Amino acid sequence: EGVPMVVLSNNDGCAVSRSAEAKTLGVKMGAPWFQMQALARQHGIEARSSNYTLYGDMSNRVMSILSDYSPEMEIYSIDECFLKLDGFDLHFDLHSYGLAMRQKVAKWTGIPISIGIAPTKALSKLANRIAKKYPEKTQGTYVIDSEEKRIKALKWLKIEDVWGIGRQHAKRLKAQNVATAYDFTLLADDWVKRHLAINGLRLKRDLEGIPTLDLE
């Protein structure tokens, strides 16, 4: 914790995961480790070999803990999941609820996580990005629970960083002067459906705060 660190690919070839400290020092994704030796000596960058069995085990532990916080859960990847919290705001302060999740995972596994809470999947991804980007302000948990927060977050997020917008779609959207997620939500539904298909339209509605992408 607090140490610049990279995890290397098979045979310790390239950096396939980087801590925030390593990213700040300019370590690029996929950079060959032998090219980073001088930088590593200068800044004390630690390198570790991949251990996929361990990662799978730690992932299962984290997901098991988080599953206690909602009866509806989608494990999205080895390090990410969605929990449905419909109606929880009637009984809990959602920011405190997210902090409780984060604290329990850290205490039981030592793994730091970021939590984003919002009315839709796409907005929760955005909230999570804000929580991760500004840990001092958010304590690692951010809730989008008002129209003002939704608009502000959408205007902050670059279109190429929107969940579900790939490189080609981002290029096409930028040609239409769409620079942010907010700009994307202002496009006509017909145009979005024609150029980004039905999944693009579902994403747009999710970003507008209309629950469209359900748990899988």
Salt bridges, closest charged atoms under 4 A:
GLU46 OE1 - ARG48 NH1 3.33
ASP57 OD2 - ARG61 NH2 2.87
GLU74 OE1 - LYS121 NZ 2.61
GLU80 OE2 - LYS125 NZ 2.52
ASP145 OD1 - LYS149 NZ 3.27
GLU147 OE2 - ARG150 NH2 2.59
GLU160 OE1 - LYS174 NZ 3.37
ASP189 OD1 - LYS204 NZ 2.65
ASP189 OD2 - ARG205 NH2 3.71
GLU208 OE2 - LYS204 NZ 2.66
ASP214 OD1 - LYS84 NZ 2.86
